[in-house]
Amino acid sequence: MADASNRSGAIDTVMHEERLFPPPAEFAAQARIASFEAYEKLWNEVAADPEAYWERVGREELHWFEPFTQTLRWNEPYAEWFVGGKTNASYNCLDKHLDEGHGDRTAILWEGEPGDTRKLSYADLHKQVCKFANALRSLGVEAGDRVSIYMPMTPELVVAMLGCARIGAVHSVIFAGFSAEAIAERNNDAQAVAIITADAGWRRGKALPLKQTVDEALKKSSTVKHCIVLDRVNEAVHWQPGRDHWWHDLMRDASEECPATPLDSEAPLFILYTSGSTGKPKGILHTTAGYNLWAKKTFQWVFDHRADDVYWCTADCGWITGHSYITYGPLSAGATCVMYEGAPNHPDEARFWEIIERYKVTLFYTAPTAIRAFIKWGDEHVEKHDLSSLRVLGTVGEGINPQAWMWYHTKIGGERCPIVDTWWQTETGGVMMSPLPGAIATKPGSCTKPLPGVIPKIIAEDGTECGPDQGGMLTIAHPWPGMLRGIWGDKERYQEVYWSKVKGMYLAGDNARCDRDGYYWIMGRIDDVLNVSGHRLSTIEIESALVSHPAVAEAAAVGRPHELKGEAVAVFVTVKGCEPSEELRKELKLHVRKEIGALAQPDDIRFTNTLPKTRSGKIMRRLLRDIAAGREAVGDTTTLEDYSVLASLRQDEE
Ligand code: WTA
């Protein structure tokens, strides 16, 4: 059987979760999918003939410059959806609403961290995107070119994404917390021709420099010819004439006329780098029509969206959640979206609740790590604000422990809002499993049931399907429109990572179990990927960063349970040519920060004489996880340790 243990230990608490929360009657009465029977009927209809369903929905939901002639061409593991059709994601997000007479509808209600605000209608956003698309063209950017984006959460970040999509350029958004090294690695892998950034962005009252980091990255990114800089903070920046261009200069000269380019359904829309089980991040590739449709349809299903909703997703566009549920999904659906630039605790811990009250947010989507922080900060911050506008609450990024779920349900949802715990991945393009809020009763800690079009199967190590409550590898049985199309520049890795372990199935990389009611419970990764505050980190990436330091001989990184982050990064290091010290510990933390970014900085560093290894030389990660979690008694952790005794005691277990 697969290793079904959960590193964070959360499974111990959800294993016995029996509480069931049916959709509130008032909510169900007006929901799009208003009963379990309706959900089941739809799920069965799609499962019986996915192509017939997606053919119809594809035609209805997207704008087609040229209709497609084949719904799915499946040459495992390569899918092509809506073959022969021509569409454009920027058109679907903008022009379509203008065509339908909704140009005045508010698209973005933006709030900067210092408190500055902006409101953009669909017509305003359309105009900005057209101008920016022309600005890109004026620099010679063409369809198929890759463009990196390293920006703060401003409306211009969405404009940049849609501007690329409008002319068929492929964006690669890099989260603004990554280091210069990480940016350069991504620029080079994608062979980006341009990068879009800002002077800086606001974070907890401080200007976080971005252009400076990009300057550093561009020293090692030979393909990048242009750098577009948004003036967000009015910081002095270094300038390289010819290469660097102010956003406002380009926009001033750009025409507002820019018809969306009709693009092939399978034209690449974006690349988004994510961590896998090797040291090199994977450039997950999504294409135009299938991804766009999946983002739109899942947004409508999961949030039961209607025209008068005010929707707020607190993610950053640097992650897939921001791509699918800030940009492409809600904007295709014509939603009014709140967008916030900064930290949840600036100027104080009530900021999110203040925003919800101010904009009368009805649909709210955040992460369990944020919810755990809110719980710690105290209920008084919540109680000061009127949250009665809320009607659906969502979570994403990691499992939510039942205690946090109950707090979300009572304190934020006032016991009247369904909670949608959405399981999905960068690779899946959009939500795969989640309650439909008007149809599926929830159980705290379970992502409940698959969406229509998703056929999950849990498979044991020997390849057989698991029975109820048996943990195993989570796989998906049939292609779906939003699935990744590959890993940028690495055909073999795509096949090997996702399609080789279980025949004919997409391997998600998570362990899960399905209970007797057909509810799914995610139990953590099967590979060496950590989930720190909902962010995916590769242990090998962290280890590679550490061994690139001259004082490090060997390093092993593991996750350990952490009250707020879910998992914290614990590393074990053997040194060479020097003695372990407090200074070295600090230096190594900074080194990882410099190599990858602040989000990967180890929480604990332990020095050891040797890393515990099996007889065949494999690092005993399970033993290290136990030590890191304090489940295995060891001595003083500030000095050099020797785990070889523990290792020899454990040899037979690994
Ligand atoms: C984890 C984020 C439990 C999971 C959208 C997955 C979850 C990885 C959930 C993908 C959830 C995401 N319950 N685990 N509701 N949502 N995960 O690519 O391990 O950043 O494989 O996509 O996060 O992370 P990614």
Residues whose N, C-alpha, C, O or C-beta is under 5 A from the ligand:
A	BS01	WTA	I320 T395 V396 G397 E398 G399 D421 T422 W423 W424 Q425 T426 C447 A508 D510 I522 G534 R536
